[in-house]
């Protein structure tokens, strides 16, 4: 293949407006598979790829960062749509010959809006791995040709504008979920041992067996499609390889987290064929997942299937995000959620007794909710789960709520004809549709008061990952020896804090809050000494490393003696952090004495 046939492609996931684990910046799977599809495409061009996750890499400058790029692919969740449209629009403004393609769960059902506001050449409807290579070739080679339309018409599952009207080509059949065996992690911009992913991501299935009215997955990924057994193992081995290469954050002993993508990984018992297949696959994971700690979304009734639940636990699936939604039977029925609160209580008790870390995902603002029932839900959820998440009911494209609920504008008034919805507010933290029970502002207050009663997993992860990111950025300015040593030790301490937090939460929320305060104080001390440390000698770096290692070992050792009582535990943690803080203050003073004035 000649050099003239090599084309540069940038695939971008815009910055999130919030509510989407933006602090963790776990890569979304869509762009990884599209990039993989372009890598394996055998057509007119060869594609050099770069995947730009703005939450991870920072904001893109469409003028400078797209210089010399041939194609821009943009996907977005709902609250990322304004930024996605802006990026594509500016890309065309600065680089008129650049080809732009949009897609994903927001643009796919709203093709006309995406083309109007983002000036895209083409929108891909639903999945696109099987057509993306052909589409890119056609857009590059025939865009100015009289045959352009005839070529586009032959590509299934796309939308584009012709003579002021949207043309949508028919998609026949579904894409094999493992059309691309391995997601293209290594094309992620900036991915290196210095800036690893916080965790791996694993897709085992596309779609869902359920039909909940608020969920986009059912429309975006039709059916329930398992990847091949061999592919599943290959993806596990890929994650292990990435961790060994330092591209996934791992603890000192090599353990790392893996998020199983949010399509329904373990099907309910009533989906007999899929359930039996998943059970056999989990048994085959033995020996392939020893260093992995999986975080998985599931339904609460997995508690009614002890055989499958035990297989999940044995495969190192230890944290379960369960779609509880509500403990109000009428509300659950109204959104087609097939579960009953009384049975959920039994299921949750079983899963807690099996030592799963249960995260209850809840939705408030459902049709039969009252303020009283919402706060009762908070009490109920915290009783039966270790952590919780919260969202106000939010209408999403391609769901019945999108059509049935009357949207609001940015100021909380009814959306007028021609106005675009205020997508940046679609974070689940306020109502974005008319509800006679609460105004937009009242719903924000309701969300805040409800969330305050929860043990938020989002807040916990957010705090720890922000600390980790902050330490790395601060110490990057120091000498290489010092930076490498201290960053490694802080990384291990942060990892143990995160792992240990699940255990310590059993001792009481008061300890978690106290620990949070002490760790925040430690972070401030570390920030204050970072600059003086940059001028110190090697023995000071070793001293810091030693002291942080002592804290790490202490936290690791605290997982077992919880029986000694929460007060003793809290005091022990506080003492260890105080010791480290005092040592750092002393080192800072010593470094000032040892460093000659300039």
N, C-alpha and C positions, 0 to 999 in steps of 0.2 A: 504494500500500500504506500502511495507517495505522500510526501509531507503536505501537499496541497489538499489532501482529503482528510486531514486531521482537523476537527472542529472542537472549539472550547464551549463547554456547557456549564452554567452555574445553576444549581438547584437551591432555592431559598425557602426557608420557613420563617415568616416574619416574627418580629418580637411580639410576645403576648401582652395583652392588657391586664393579665392577672387571672388567678383561678385555675391555671393549667400546669401546676408544678414548674412554673417558669424559673424558680430558684434552683431546681435540680438540673434543669436543662437536659433531661433524658431525651435522646434523639427519637423523633417520630419515625415510624417504619416506612411510610409512603415514599419519601424521597430516597431512602436507602435502597428500596426495591426498584424504583425507577432508574436510579443510577446503575444498579446491577444489571438491569435490562439493557441499558445503553452499552455497558461494558461487553455484554455477550452478543450484541447485535452484529450481524454480518451483512452489511449493505453497502451503500455508496460511500459512506463516511465512517471514520473512526472517531469516537468521542472521548475527549479528555474531560474529566468531570471534577467538580468541586461542589460539595454540599455545605451550604452556609446556613447554620442555625443561629439566628440573631440573638436569641436568649443566651447562647453560649459564646458566640464569636464577637458580639457587639453589632451595632447598626451598620448596615451597608451604605456606602455612598454610591448611588447608581451612576454618577458621573465618572468618578475615578476607578471604582472597583469593577466596573463592567467594560473597561477599555479593552478592546481586543477579544471580547466574548462574542460568540456567534448565536447562542441560544440562552434564554433565561426561562427557567421553569419555576412557577410559584404555586404553592399550596397554602391553605390557611384554615384554621378553625374560625368559628364565628367572630370572636372578639379580636382576631388577628386580621380580619378582612380589610379594614381601612388601611392598615399599613401595607398589606399585600397589594391592594389596588394602587396605593401611592408609589410603591417600588416599581411596579410594572409601567405605570404612567410616566414616571420620571425616566425610566430606562429608555422608553421610546423617544422621549423628548431629547435626551442627550445622545442617543445612538439610534437614529431613525431606521437603520438597516437591521437592527437587532430583532431576532424572532422571539416572540414571547408566547408562552403556553401556560394556561392556568388550569387548576383542578383541585380535587379534594372535596370534603363533605359540605363546604360552603358554596363553592363556585359551581360544582356539578349540578345541583338542582336550580341554581340561580344564574344560568349562563348569560342571559341578557344583561343583568345587573353587572356581572363581572366584566363583560366586554365593554359596556358603556363606561364604567368607572375606572377600569384598569387598562383599557385599550388593548386587550389581548388579541393576538391573531387567531388563537384557537383555545377552546375549553375542552378538556378531556372529561368525559362523563364516567363517574364511578372509577373502576380500576383501569389501569392503562399500560401495564408492563408489556402486554403482547402487541401493542400498536405503537409504542413510543418511538422505537427505532425507525419504523416506516414513516411515521408522521414527521419526525425531524428531517429525514431525508427529503421528503416532498416539500416541506416548507423552505428548506434551504435551496433546493434545486429548481423548483418550478413556481416560486412565488410570483414572478413577473412574466410567467408564460401564459399564453392563451389556454393551455391545457390544465392550468392550476386547479380550476373547479372540478374538472373531471377526475383528477387524481384524488382530491380531497374527498369527493363523494364515495370513493371506494374504501375509505378508512372507516371502520365501524366505531361507534361510540364517541363521536366528537360533535362539537357545536362551533359554528363560526358565522360571521355576518356576511350576507350577500345582498347588495342593493337595499340596505336598510332593514333587512329581515333576517331573523335567526334561522339558520339551516342546521338541522340535527340529524345526523346519520344513525341508522338503526344498529343497535348492538345485538348480536345473536349469540346466546350462550354466555357462559361465565369464564373468567380467567382461572386457570389452575392456580391454587394458592401457593404452589411452589414452582410456578413458571420460572421464577428466579430462585435458585436454591438458597443462596447466601446473600443477605443484605450487605450493601457496600459500605461498611463502617469506615474503611480506611480512606475513603474520599472525603471524610468530614474535615472541614477547614480547621486547622490549628490542633488537630488531635495528635497528641504526643505524650510521652511519659511525664512531661512537665505539666501537661494539661489533659489528664485522662478523663474519660467519662465517669460520672459518679456511679453508674451502674450499667449493666448490660440490658439489652432488650431482646425478648424472644417471642416470635410469633409462631403459634402452633396450629391455629385455626382461623378461619375468617367467617364471620357471621354469628348468628345466635339462634337458639331453639325457641326463643320467646318472642313476644309481640307487644312489649310495653310502649305505650303511646308517646312517651317523652323522649325515646331513644333514637338516635340517628343511625346506629350500627345496622339496624335491620334493613334500611333502605340503601345504605352505602355498600354493604356487603351482603348481597342476597343469599339466602340459604344458610347452610352450616357445612363448611368445607374444611376437612382436615388436610394438613400437608402430609406427605408420605412419611412413613416411619423412619426410613433411612435419612431423609432430609432433616427430620427432627433431631436425630443424633448428630448430623453434620453441623447443624446450627449450634448445638451445645458445645461441640468441639471447637467451633469458631470462637465462641465466647471465652472458652478456656485459653485459647491461643492469644486472644486480645489481652486478657488479664496477665498472662505470662510475659507479654511484650510491654506491659506497663500502660496499656491504653484504656484499661478499666481500673478504677481505683480499687485496690485490694489492701487488706490488712497485712501485718507482718508475716502471718502464717499462710498467706495466699488466698484467703477467703474473700469473696466479693458478692455483691448483690446483683440479682437479675430480676427485672420487671417483666412478667409475662403480659403481653399486650392485652388490651381490655376486651377483646372479643371473648366469648364464654369458653374458657379453657376446659374446666371440668363440667360436662353437661349434667343436668339433673337425672335422678334415677329413672324417671319416666321415659327419658329418651334412651331406651334400652340399648339400641345398636351403638350409638355414639358413646354411651357410658361404658359399655363393655370394652370397646376399642381403647378408650382413654385409660382404663384400668390396666390393660395389658401393656400399653406404652409406658406407663409410669413404672411398672415393674422392670421394664427394660432400661430405665434411666439409671438403675443401680450401677455404681462404678463410674458413671459419666458426670455426676453432679456433686461429687464429694466436697468441692471447694465453693459451691454456690449456695447462696441463700435466696430463695425465690419469694417474690411478692406477687400474688395472684388474685385476680378478681373472680368471684364465684357467687352463687346463690346460697342463701342460708340453709336450704334443704340438703346441702352436702352433709349436714349433721345427721340426716336420716340414712346415710349410706356409709356406715363405718368402714367397710372394706375399701372403698375408694378414698375416703378421708385418710385412712392409715397409709395407703399407698402414696398419697400426696405428701404426707408428713415424712415418710421414709425417703422420699426423693428430695427432701430438703425444701419443700414448699411449706414455709413456716408462718408467713403473714398472709392473712386472707382479707381482702377488701370485699365485704359482703353488701349486696344491694338490699339493705333493709328498707330504705325509703321512708316508711311510716309504720306506726303501730295502730293506725286507724283502719279498720277493716273496710269501711266504706270508701275511703280515699284510695286504698290499694285496688279495690275493684274498679274505681273510676278510671284508673290509668292502666288497666289490664295487667296488673302485677299479680301473678298467680301465687299468692302465699297468704297465710292466715296468722295473725299476731300470736295467738296462743301456741301454735306449732313452732313459730320462730323462736319463742322463748326456750322451748325444749332443744331446738337445734343449736342455738347459741350456747346453752349450758354444756352440751356435749362437746362442741368444738373448743370451748374454753378449757374443759376438763382434759382434752387431748393435748393441751399446751400450745394450741395455735395462738398467735397474736391476732386478735380479731379487730378489724377496723369496720365500724358500722357506717356505711354511706347513707346519709339521710337527705330527704327533700322536704322542704316546708313550703307552705303556700298551695298545697294540694286542695282539690275542690271542697273537701269537708273539714278542712283545718279551721280551728279557732285559735286565738292567742293562748287560751288555756291548754288546748290539746297539744299545741306546739311545745310548750314548756314541759308538759307531761312526757312528750317524746324525748326531750333532752334527758330527763331523769331516768326514763326507761332505757335509753340507748347507753348511757354511761354505766348503768347497772349490769348490762349484758355484754359489753364490749370494752376492750382496753383503750381504744382510740376511736375517734369519730371524725367524719367530714360533714360539711353542711353546704347545701345549695338551695336557693329559692327556685321554684319551678320556672324554667326558662324555655320559651318556644324555640325550637331549632328547625332549620330548613328540612323539608321532606317528611316532617312529622305532622300529625293531625293538629297539634297545638299551634303550628305555624299559621294555619288557615283559620282556626277556630278562636284564637285569643287575639283581642284587638291591641295592636302595638302602641306603645307610647313613644313620644319624642324625648330628646335629651333633657327637657325641663319637666317631664312628667305629665305633659298634656297629650291628648290623642294625636297620633301621627297623621299628618295631613297628606293628601294625595301629592305624589311627586317627591316627598321627603324620603331620604334613606334612613333606615333604622339606625339608632345610635349603637352600633355594634360594639364599641369600646365599653359599653355598660353591660354587655351580655357575659357577665362573669359569674352569675349565680348569687350575687351579693345584694341585689335589689330587684324588685319587680320591674320588668320592661314591657308589661302588658297591663291593660286595664283590669283592675280587680276592685270591686265595690268595697271590699273589706279594708284595704290599705292603699294609701297613696305610695308613690315611689319613695318619697322621703321616709314615710312611716315604715315601709318595708325594710329600708336600710337600718333603721333603728331596731326593728324586730330581729333582723339577721344578727346584728351586733350583740343584742341581749341573749339571743339563743346560742350563738357561738361561744359566748363567755361561760356558758354552763357546760361546755364540752371539753374533753381532753383532745385537743386538735392534733391529729397526726401531721397535717400540713404545717402547722406552726413549729412542731418539733423538728421535722426534717428541714424546714426552711432555715431555722436558727442554726442547726449544725452545719448545713452545707454553706451557708453564708459565712460562718466562722472559718471553715476550711478554705473557702475561696479568698477570704480576707487575708488569712495568714500567708497564703501562697503569693498573693500580690504584694503584700508588704515586704516580705523577705526576699522577693525577687531582686530588689535593689541592692542587696548586700553582696559581699564577695561570694564567689561560686562555692567555695568550700563550706562557708557558713550557711549559705542559702540552702544547699543540698542537705546538709546535716539537720538543720533546724526544721526545714519543711518535712523531711521524712519523719522526724519524731512527732511533729504536730499532726501530720496525717494519721499516724498510728494512734495517737491520743484521741483524735476526732472519731476515728473508726470505732474505737472501743467505747467512747461515750455514746455513740449512736447504738451499738449493739447492746450495751449495758442499760440504755434508757428503757428498753422493753421490760427488763427485769425489775429495775428500780421503781417503775411505775406501780408495781404491785404493792409497794410499801406505802403508797399514798401520794396524792397529787401535791401535797404540801412540800414533799421532798423534791419533786420535779421542779416546782417553782423556785425553791431555795437553791437547787443546783444550777438552774438557769441563771439566777442572779449572780452566783459566785463565778460561773464560767464567763459571763459577760464582763465581770470585773477583771478576771484574768486576761480576757481579750484586750481590754483597755491597757493593762500593764504591758502585754506583749507589744502592742502598737507603740507604746511610749518608749520602749527600749530598742525598737527595731533599727533606728538610725545610729544610736551609739554603738550597737552591736556590729554594725557594718565596718567599724574600724578596729575591732578587737582582734586578739590573736587566737590561734587555733584552740588553745586550752579553754578559752572562754566558751567557744562553740561546743566543745566537748562537755563542758559543765552544764550548759543549757540542755544539751541532748540528754545527759544523764538525768537531770531533774525531771524533764518531761517524760522520760522513760519510766521513772519511778511512779509518776502519776498514772501513766498508762497501766503499769503492772498492778497498782493499787486498785484502779477501777475494774480491771479484769478480775481481780480476786474478790471484789465485793459482790459478785453475782450470787454466791452461795450463802453467805452468812446473813441472809435477810431475816432468819428466824431470831436473830439477836435483837431485833426491834428497830423501828424506824428512827427513833431519836438518836440512837448510837450510830446508825448508818449515816444519817445526815451530818452528825458531828464529825464522823470520820472523813467524809468527803470534803467538808468545809475545811478541816485541818490540813488535808493533803493539798488543797488548792491554795490555802494561806501559806503553807510552806514553800510552794513553788513561787508564789507571788513575791514573798520576802527574798528568796534567792535571786530572782530576776532583778529586783530593786538593788540588791547588793552588787550583782554583776554590773549593772548599769553604772553604779557609782565607781566601781573599780575600773571600768573601761574608760571613764572620764579622766581618772587619775593617770592611766597608762598611756592615753593618747595625747601626744604633744599638741599644744595650741598652734593653730595655723595663722 
